[in-house]
Amino acid sequence: MKELTLQIRTSPHLKTTLSTDTIMLHVILSLIPVVIFAVYAFGWSGLTLMVTTTLSCVLTEYILNGKDKGTKALKDWSAVLTGLLLALTLPPGFPLWMAFVGGMVAIALGKFVFGGLGQNLFNPALVGRAMLQAAFPVAITTWTNAMAPDRFSSFIASSLTLPFLEPIKADAISGATPLSAFKFDKITTDVQDLALGFTSGSLGETCAVLIALGGLYLAVRKMLNWRIPVGILGTVAVFTGLLYLIDPSKYPAPLAMLFSGGLMLGAVYMATDMVSSPLSSIGVWIYSFVIGLLVVLIRIWGGLPEGVMYAILFGNALAPVLDKTIPKRIYGMPSVKTKTAKA
Amino acid sequence: MMNFLLHNKGTFHHGIHPPEMKDDTKALSIRQFPFPPVLVLPLSQHIGAAAEPVVKEGQSVQRGQLIAKANGYMSVPLHAPVSGKVRKIDYVPTISGKKTMGIYLESFPSSGQEVIEGKCIDLYTSSPSQILAGIQQAGIVGLGGAAFPTHVKLAIPEGKSCKYLIINGVECEPYLTTDHRVMLEQYNDIFMGIRYLIKALDPEKVIIGIEANKEDAYDMLKRKKPLDMEVELALLPVKYPQGAEKMLVTAVTGHEVPSGKLPIEVGAVVINVATTAEIGRLLPHGRGIQERVITITGPGIAKKGNYLITIGTPLRFILEQVGAEGVQEVFMGGPMMGVSVSNLDMPITKGTSGIVAFRQEQTLADRPEFACIRCGACLDACPLSLNPSQLGVLAKNEAYDLMASDHHLMDCFECGSCSYVCPSNIPLVQYFRLAKTIVRKRQTKPTV
């Protein structure tokens, strides 16, 4: 027998094929229909917005991690995903320079200061968006209509605003989102239009059906915790259903609630971020319930028409608390009480 | 409030489903493997004190002759696996990486290889303590892989009694079909072994636990079970690591073995099915253990199979016989808990249940490590419901004492489920193994 050169490795010698970079990549791939629809509905502005935030996130990640670790940090695809998700939560005509700043904040403040991927408390894309909402309240609530006839021939005027200048607000006001239309003017939008995305809204949040399909794919591939979207959407449906039964003229219909605004995108792609959601199943159910409840509270009684972002950020803050406080029974241990009694 | 120990009967909590990979060898009958020209016999093939040689260099020995005696209670003797001549008593390579003392035995090629008969341990006239002594004299240790002296395991501590005798036919490690074939082919030995064990332990109940992927073995034992014997057969759902003692106790009795305690705490004694067969085969003849069934498999092996191999056969000889072209990694035991081999001169021992060889495609090379993304997969995998994710973070920060005091590190039995599922390829088990070693060292040697 020829002499063998043997490799030495510690057990286990088998591993699942699922790895972190493939999970991230699949999440990105599952968003492709949403991305295509966003470009279809909002034209070149939408596409450049996505390219801008993604580029901004990738560059920030690379620069912050330094020359040596930068390439390695990009290999897990998480920066690309953050950039893409951030764009999907912004108005289609959002000024590109602001979006670029948002991407930088998402990576730098949302992730890097905590110690990088896995250490962050909040969903980085939502941190970026929250900062943009605070800094540019007008730009982030300036909507454009979907399917504008000139969407492939010209940019939405506000997109190309020069840095540090106020965006041009000419045609923008026309497209109030279904949520604000209902909240402030009690105008209801057709559920079918909401589900299919023929409404105004953030770039990637309009077509609820495509988002749900992407989530379904990920859940089947076990790359997404199905409990989170089910928990959030279930809570919203039940809660608004009850309100609707009490007074249908005052409160929105549950289906309209589910399919409008950023709820679907948030429940499927934002709240499910593994890093910032709880570990245990019980924790996940509580987390989803709280997020669902907050969404309804903010949307119906709060000052803002939309509350998904704040609800999820609050849920993120709650996650470590849930992980710490939910008792966990360990095999062969009488109860968790003994540990706390000892300490 | 004691009912916390009673739940989840039929299987255990969590666990994983690695690919079973048993199809290549599960239908292949056990075949005798040729004798190697020189056997390498470490004096310590078990947990406990090494055996003491009773032969001299140059001495001729007959197959089955005692060549090293047990050194105290926590030790077992060693018998000559072949007739031959003691070439030298010297350091031998072992799987742990350390060289330990051992006997090099040259086999006589033309010898008839008859086995010396010893004093029969009669099932009906022997007392329980005589049976335990007989098991020690036969050099029997746990053949499932742990190689813990069986007579020590069978000695019930003062004040405890054996309620359940559990025969472990689970074989949850992927690739291995050793116990599967033993159950199909050596059922008479198994039932004879159970008789001895019943006599020694006087259990209230005897249960043979078999995973559902070995239904033919379950049917065989059910059919061949002696009419006068009260044995329950439990067909368990396939799940790793069900063959681990604690998990099997929970699966068949519903009780949980308390943290840091042995199964006898809940009245259970778990004996591997191949060990049981060895007891049934050796004790009536007063012989010592000389050979064992080993599955040799994996994509790198040409002639896969279940072989009856003489203890002390060097790996190099085995791989030459079965053909191992392009092999990159060889390990002893199953792929989940087996240990990589660094030196082909090391022999198979009493505790070797399998030899698996991987080619480059199967090895875990080129698996970059990513940051933990808190996916929680390890929490859902850990059969003890520990938090491997958090333990991993603590290990990285070298907080070993905290891991042991607050996070139940010492309960971890290194089944590898957490490492198996981790998408970020974090070497969790490796961390825990290291942490446990350090904690044990600190506990025995208090810091000054």
Interface residues (C-beta under 8 A of the other chain):
Chain A: M1 K2 L4 T5 L6 Q7 I8 R9 T10 S11 P12 H13 L14 K15 T16 L18 S19 T20 D21 T22 I23 K72 K75 D76 G116 L117 G118 Q119 N225 M274 V275 S277 L279 S280 K328 R329 I330 Y331 G332 M333 P334 S335 K339 A343
Chain B: M1 F4 F12 H13 P18 P19 P174 K246 T250 E256 V257 P258 S259 G260 K261 R316 L319 E320 A324 E325 V327 Q328 E329 V330 F331 G333 P335 M336 M337 G338 V339 S340 V341 S342 L344 V356 F358 Q362 T363 L364 A365 R367 P368 F370 A371 C372 I373 R374 C375 G376 L379 P383 L384 S385 L386 N387 S389 D406 H408 D411 E414 G416 S419 Y420 V421 C422 P423 S424 N425 P427 V429 Q430 R433
